[in-house]
Each structure stands twice: as structure tokens, then as C-alpha cells.
């Protein structure tokens, strides 16, 4: 839909002068401010925001939508961190309630997709003190040896931060080591909400916002793509969401959007309609015996 058609369609949606001014900026390709983004959250009809978002998508990429065919490997749900919102993980002290896959288990998952048109394996899980950077480098090398064309997206900044500190490597050294072993890109997990006060309430003991952003910036500098997530629907406000997206936008500004060095997408993750912070204690089945296929 061209700019004039979008403008005409937007005109049929009841808004006010402030929202109309935001729409004019978007249609002209002018960046909106955080304050204007907050106004969209608070006051704009969903159809209004959706039409503007689709206009930007088509301006950048044409009338195309992209998918990949991936599957997941979750090495473990045992974790040294105790995020208040997480019902997935099991603390290391209670690791008998969780699962821990060895390399052969994980290669078995990869082999189960032999002959199938998958394009990517996504590796992410808990932060296990015994699964260090060399353990995962060995896994990456063996996956690439088995299926060289498979794109490996792996390890959140939370996992990486722990690996690097334990290995006494800088972020650049650790990422270069994993890239050489076969890591192609980073997933976006662990970003949650960047605001420090919110982060203190929901995930105080893991890498902070500056550390998360620096790991992704370092990856971009090595020519790796990365994703970003935003966990919403808990204790955050609209202003926290806008601050989160603004920090990601600034990261993209610092790492030029070339084919080899840009963040690729932002994924939002809503919490279930439960109390804002909860954990469960029932044992969970190992994913080695369940389907891990997940379209992206």
C-alpha cells in the first residue's frame, strides 16, 4: 500500500492532532521520539499502529514476509539464577527435578532432523555451572561437522555472560571463540525489561541491561546477527517498554545496519495471566523425549 493510500486509510480512524502528527512523521520516514512512542501506546487504536507498522515494513522489505524452519535444543533447565517470573527453570540445588542433556543427547536431536528441510537450530536453556564454554564449543563443532549448512543460533546474553566470566574471557574473546566453533547468531532472550528498577524486581542476579547490550554490540562487531526480546505484562509500565525499545534502537544506531552487523529483529514475549512473579516446583520432562520443532 503506497503512502497516499495509507494516509487515506488512517484518516478514517478517529484520532487527534498529536497522533496525526506522528503518522505524518512515519509516512515521511522521520524517526519518532520516545515520547511519541509512549503516546502511541497510551492513545492510539491498534489498527492505527498496525497500519503504520505495516507501512514501514513494506517500505523496507516490500510486500514480503520471511520465515525460517528451525528446531530447538534445550540443553538443560537447571539454572544458577532465580528469576522471579520463571516457571521453566530448576535451581542447581534441586537439579534432580530438571533435565541435563549430554552432547550425544543433543546430537541425537540434530540427527532426528536429517533429511528434513530445516534451516536453523536454536540452542538455549538454563545457566548450568558444569556446562561451560568449552562444552558448548565442542557441541557446536560436532553439529557443524554433521550438518555444515545448518545455521546455529545459540545462547542468550545471560548464558554467555556467565560462560565468559567463568572462563576468564572478555566478551570479544568468548564470542570469537564460539564463532570459530560454529556459532552463527545470538537469540534475544534474557533482555526482559532493561529498566534497572524493574530488573531488580524480576531478575536481579543475572547480567544487567548494559551487559546484555554490550554482548550484542560485540557480536555485531564480529559480523554476527542477533535478536532481542521484550518481556511484558508483569510489573513494567508503558514507559519501561518504550525505554527498552529505545535502548535497542540506540544499539542499532551504534552498530550500522549492514548485512553483516545488524540486530535482526525484536520479539515480544507476554507473560501468562498469573501473578506477576511466580515459580513452580513440579519436576519437568526432558525435551530429549518430546517434540522440539518450533516455527519462527
Secondary structure as UniProt FT lines:
FT   HELIX           3..11
FT   HELIX           17..27
FT   TURN            28..29
FT   HELIX           34..43
FT   HELIX           46..61
FT   STRAND          70..73
FT   STRAND          78..79
FT   TURN            84..85
FT   STRAND          90..91
FT   HELIX           92..97
FT   HELIX           103..111
FT   TURN            112..115
FT   STRAND          120..123
FT   TURN            129..130
FT   HELIX           133..146
FT   TURN            148..149
FT   STRAND          151..154
FT   HELIX           157..167
FT   HELIX           171..181
FT   STRAND          185..186
FT   TURN            189..190
FT   HELIX           196..203
FT   TURN            204..205
FT   HELIX           209..221
FT   TURN            222..223
FT   STRAND          225..232
FT   HELIX           238..254
FT   TURN            259..261
FT   STRAND          263..270
FT   HELIX           287..289
//
